[in-house]
C-alpha cells in the first residue's frame, strides 16, 4: 500500500451540491499510473491552444526598416526563370506587362539590363569611333563614353520613373506604383542591347534605321503599359503625360545615336591638323 498511489473519484449529484455528498459511499479508490514510465504516458499539448505572446512580439520585431538589407532584399526577390520570362514579355509583348509582374515588381532585372546596356554602348561606341577615324592616325580610347553611357542610362531609368510616379500622385492617381514604373522603364531598355550590337556599322542610314526600330519598340511597350495607369487621370492630363513620355524616350534614342554611334552624325569630331589649328587660332585672335 505504501509503494502504490491511488486516484480519488468523487461522484457529484446533478445539482452539483458537494455539501450533501456521503463520502463513505461516494469515495472510490483506483490504481494510479504514476509508476508507469513517463516517456510513453506524457501527454501532448493540444494544438488548438493560442500562440504564446512572444510569437507576436517576434513577428512585430521582423519589420523591414530602410537601413536594413532586408528592406532592399524584397526588391530583388526573383529567380532567373522569372527574370527571363519578364525579358521575353518585354521583347515580345502579348499581355500587359503589369499582369506579368503579378504584383511583384523587381529591380534585379532593370539594374542588370541597364548595366549591360551601358557596357555595350561603350564597346560599340568605341568601335564606331574607330571606324569613323580609321586612317586618320593613332586611335585613342575615350573613356568618357563609359561615364556618359552610365549617366544617360542610369539617369533616365532612375529619374524619369520617379518623376512620372510623382506626377501621377499629384493628379490623384491611386494605381501608380514607383516600383512598377521602375520595372517598366528598366525592362524597356532591353531592346537597346540588340540595337547597340548592330549599330556600329559605318552606314549612317542603317544605324538610324536600327535606332528608329529600337525607339519604336520600346516606346510602344511603354505606351501600351502606361496607358491604363495614365488613364486614371483626366483625359487632357493623360494625353499630355503620354506625349511627354514619348518625347523623353525619343530624346533618349537621339542621344544614343549621336553620342555613341557618331559616324556621320553631327557629333563626329574630325581630327584637326597642325596647320589648320594654327590658321584657326589666328582667325580667332583677329576676331
C-alpha positions as MATLAB code, in Angstrom:
seq = 'XXXXXXXXXXXXXXXXXXXXXXXXXXXXXXXXXXXXXXXXXXXXXXXXXXXXXXXXXXXXXXXXXXXXXXXXXXXXXXXXXXXXXXXXXXXXXXXXXXXXXXXXXXXXXXXXXXXXXXXXXXXXXXXXXXXXXXXXXXXXXXXXXXXXXXXXXXXXXXXXXXXXXXXXXXXXXXXXXXXXXXXXXXXXXXXXXXXXXXXXXXXXXXXXXXXXXXXXXXXXXXXXXXXXXXXXXXXXXXXXXXXXXXXXXXXXXXXXXXXXXXXXXXXXXXXXXXXXXXXXXXXXXXX';
ca = [
       0.000    0.000    0.000;
       2.776    2.421    0.838;
       4.517    1.937   -2.531;
       1.434    2.396   -4.709;
      -0.602    5.510   -5.461;
      -4.325    5.912   -5.632;
      -6.746    8.130   -7.532;
      -9.731    9.573   -5.723;
     -13.037    9.675   -7.633;
     -15.876   11.777   -6.186;
     -19.430   11.388   -7.514;
     -21.389   14.629   -7.605;
     -25.153   14.743   -7.940;
     -26.912   16.611  -10.728;
     -27.261   19.764   -8.681;
     -23.524   19.803   -8.061;
     -24.067   20.006   -4.292;
     -20.985   18.700   -2.556;
     -22.390   19.514    0.839;
     -24.798   16.550    0.819;
     -22.318   14.017   -0.594;
     -21.804   10.945    1.535;
     -18.066   10.397    1.451;
     -18.383    6.895    2.822;
     -20.477    5.770   -0.128;
     -19.220    8.034   -2.947;
     -15.469    7.724   -2.485;
     -13.834    5.064   -4.643;
     -10.148    4.162   -4.927;
      -8.497    3.139   -8.206;
      -4.939    2.140   -9.026;
      -2.828    5.082  -10.181;
      -0.491    5.070  -13.185;
       2.233    7.116  -11.514;
       4.580    4.124  -11.537;
       4.450    3.791  -15.350;
       7.313    5.232  -17.484;
       6.807    8.917  -18.138;
       8.133    8.794  -21.727;
       5.137    6.933  -23.159;
       2.392    8.383  -20.971;
       3.425   12.018  -21.317;
       0.513   13.962  -22.691;
       0.940   16.366  -25.570;
      -0.147   19.974  -25.506;
      -3.289   20.404  -27.609;
      -2.570   22.004  -30.960;
      -5.568   24.309  -30.764;
      -4.129   26.362  -27.922;
      -3.473   30.048  -28.687;
       0.030   31.053  -29.723;
       2.263   32.447  -26.988;
       2.580   36.175  -26.592;
       6.257   36.062  -27.574;
       5.291   34.855  -31.059;
       3.515   38.116  -31.829;
       6.443   40.080  -30.473;
       8.885   38.220  -32.717;
       6.709   38.839  -35.780;
       6.465   42.538  -34.982;
      10.213   42.773  -34.470;
      10.853   41.417  -38.007;
       9.670   44.601  -39.682;
      11.884   45.826  -42.516;
      13.498   49.178  -41.975;
      15.069   51.439  -44.577;
      18.595   50.981  -43.193;
      18.498   47.172  -43.210;
      19.403   44.792  -46.026;
      16.078   43.001  -45.603;
      14.302   46.146  -46.804;
      16.152   46.119  -50.148;
      16.121   42.337  -50.461;
      12.398   42.381  -51.205;
      13.085   44.336  -54.420;
      15.363   41.555  -55.724;
      13.174   38.602  -54.726;
      13.097   36.925  -58.151;
      14.843   33.960  -59.712;
      16.471   33.603  -63.110;
      13.452   31.921  -64.698;
      11.188   34.793  -63.652;
      13.608   37.420  -64.995;
      13.878   35.587  -68.326;
      10.102   35.373  -68.506;
       9.820   39.127  -67.997;
      12.533   39.817  -70.573;
      10.640   37.719  -73.101;
       7.432   39.586  -72.289;
       9.245   42.881  -72.841;
      10.603   41.903  -76.268;
       7.508   40.020  -77.421;
       4.612   41.644  -75.558;
       1.419   39.614  -75.653;
      -0.198   40.715  -72.396;
       0.010   43.763  -70.209;
       3.411   43.792  -68.559;
       1.880   44.759  -65.212;
      -0.024   41.453  -65.338;
       3.273   39.674  -65.988;
       4.758   41.335  -62.909;
       1.820   39.912  -60.943;
       2.177   42.404  -58.112;
       5.870   41.602  -57.591;
       7.935   44.222  -59.463;
      11.667   43.744  -59.153;
      14.781   45.863  -59.548;
      17.123   42.955  -60.273;
      16.274   42.762  -63.960;
      16.204   46.545  -64.573;
      19.570   47.028  -62.837;
      21.437   44.371  -64.808;
      19.735   45.331  -68.066;
      20.820   48.950  -67.597;
      24.352   47.826  -66.679;
      24.550   45.633  -69.782;
      23.312   48.492  -71.979;
      25.988   50.799  -70.521;
      28.775   48.293  -71.186;
      27.612   47.506  -74.739;
      27.115   51.174  -75.602;
      30.686   51.886  -74.549;
      32.015   48.924  -76.524;
      30.069   49.543  -79.719;
      30.524   53.299  -79.416;
      34.271   52.776  -79.289;
      34.125   50.514  -82.353;
      32.019   53.093  -84.189;
      34.502   55.834  -83.311;
      37.403   53.684  -84.501;
      35.703   53.041  -87.847;
      34.914   56.740  -88.209;
      38.555   57.780  -87.656;
      40.267   54.869  -89.336;
      43.246   56.010  -91.353;
      43.485   59.362  -89.583;
      46.276   58.419  -87.198;
      46.509   56.763  -83.837;
      43.159   55.961  -82.256;
      42.757   56.692  -78.530;
      40.039   55.210  -76.368;
      37.650   57.766  -74.957;
      36.519   56.544  -71.551;
      34.187   59.499  -71.296;
      31.849   57.325  -73.348;
      31.598   54.968  -70.376;
      30.710   57.690  -67.896;
      28.360   59.248  -70.444;
      26.580   55.958  -71.022;
      26.239   55.369  -67.277;
      24.892   58.857  -66.672;
      22.452   58.653  -69.576;
      21.040   55.161  -68.960;
      21.062   55.153  -65.161;
      19.765   58.707  -65.014;
      16.956   58.080  -67.477;
      15.946   54.760  -65.908;
      16.144   56.057  -62.349;
      14.837   59.623  -62.532;
      12.082   59.558  -65.181;
      10.001   56.812  -63.492;
      10.144   58.636  -60.160;
       9.109   61.889  -61.818;
       6.246   60.116  -63.595;
       5.103   58.457  -60.376;
       5.214   61.768  -58.515;
       3.208   63.458  -61.262;
       0.565   60.736  -61.172;
       0.309   61.013  -57.405;
      -0.014   64.781  -57.747;
      -3.010   64.334  -60.033;
      -4.636   61.872  -57.639;
      -3.853   58.526  -59.265;
      -4.097   55.727  -56.703;
      -2.893   52.949  -59.015;
       0.577   54.434  -59.552;
       3.431   52.420  -58.058;
       7.014   53.642  -58.177;
       8.439   50.099  -58.309;
       6.223   49.218  -61.250;
       7.353   52.389  -63.042;
      10.994   51.446  -62.433;
      10.340   47.921  -63.683;
       8.593   49.174  -66.835;
      11.402   51.547  -67.795;
      14.064   49.042  -66.787;
      12.743   46.228  -68.949;
      12.014   48.686  -71.762;
      15.786   49.238  -72.027;
      16.253   45.623  -73.089;
      15.706   46.470  -76.756;
      18.782   48.718  -76.733;
      21.071   45.722  -76.266;
      20.500   44.220  -79.753;
      20.242   47.725  -81.233;
      23.650   48.659  -79.841;
      25.171   45.401  -81.071;
      24.264   46.156  -84.691;
      24.532   49.956  -84.776;
      28.330   50.224  -85.011;
      28.152   49.933  -88.801;
      29.743   52.765  -90.815;
      26.495   53.027  -92.787;
      24.746   56.042  -91.285;
      21.314   55.322  -92.721;
      21.425   51.757  -91.397;
      22.338   52.998  -87.932;
      19.465   55.457  -87.948;
      17.136   52.643  -89.015;
      18.284   50.378  -86.169;
      17.900   53.142  -83.585;
      14.482   54.004  -85.024;
      13.324   50.399  -84.654;
      14.582   50.325  -81.077;
      12.784   53.552  -80.278;
       9.534   52.350  -81.873;
       9.510   49.022  -79.999;
      10.411   50.463  -76.601;
       8.060   53.450  -76.968;
       5.210   51.124  -77.946;
       5.982   48.961  -74.930;
       5.854   51.974  -72.601;
       2.732   53.392  -74.268;
       0.853   50.112  -74.072;
       1.603   49.510  -70.387;
       1.461   53.084  -69.119;
      -1.794   53.997  -70.839;
      -4.044   52.199  -68.284;
      -2.154   53.917  -65.458;
      -2.231   57.356  -67.056;
      -5.915   56.980  -67.871;
      -6.636   57.207  -64.150;
      -6.230   60.984  -64.528;
      -8.458   63.193  -66.643;
      -8.335   62.943  -70.431;
      -6.341   66.115  -71.044;
      -3.731   65.299  -68.420;
      -3.299   61.718  -69.644;
      -2.724   62.893  -73.224;
      -0.136   65.454  -72.121;
       1.680   62.870  -69.998;
       1.722   60.378  -72.873;
       3.208   62.996  -75.191;
       5.866   63.843  -72.603;
       6.723   60.159  -72.088;
       7.134   59.572  -75.838;
       9.107   62.819  -76.301;
      11.534   61.955  -73.492;
      12.009   58.487  -74.922;
      12.688   59.978  -78.343;
      15.300   62.195  -76.693;
      16.957   59.078  -75.268;
      17.071   57.436  -78.693;
      18.542   60.556  -80.326;
      21.157   60.860  -77.561;
      22.185   57.232  -78.044;
      22.588   57.727  -81.783;
      24.512   60.987  -81.570;
      26.755   60.229  -78.590;
      27.692   56.606  -79.231;
      27.240   55.971  -82.953;
      28.801   59.193  -84.143;
      29.935   58.001  -87.581;
      28.384   60.501  -89.943;
      26.430   62.224  -87.165;
      26.704   65.868  -86.080;
      28.696   64.801  -83.023;
      31.515   63.296  -85.079;
      34.773   65.070  -84.224;
      37.265   65.390  -87.020;
      40.991   65.463  -86.384;
      42.379   68.915  -86.977;
      45.877   69.101  -88.446;
      48.560   71.351  -87.039;
      48.387   73.880  -89.900;
      44.614   74.123  -89.710;
      44.862   74.577  -85.941;
      47.297   77.476  -86.391;
      45.067   79.103  -89.006;
      42.054   78.684  -86.764;
      43.853   80.237  -83.804;
      44.991   83.229  -85.866;
      41.444   83.777  -87.110;
      40.201   83.604  -83.513;
      42.662   86.286  -82.357;
      41.750   88.557  -85.282;
      38.086   88.361  -84.297;
];
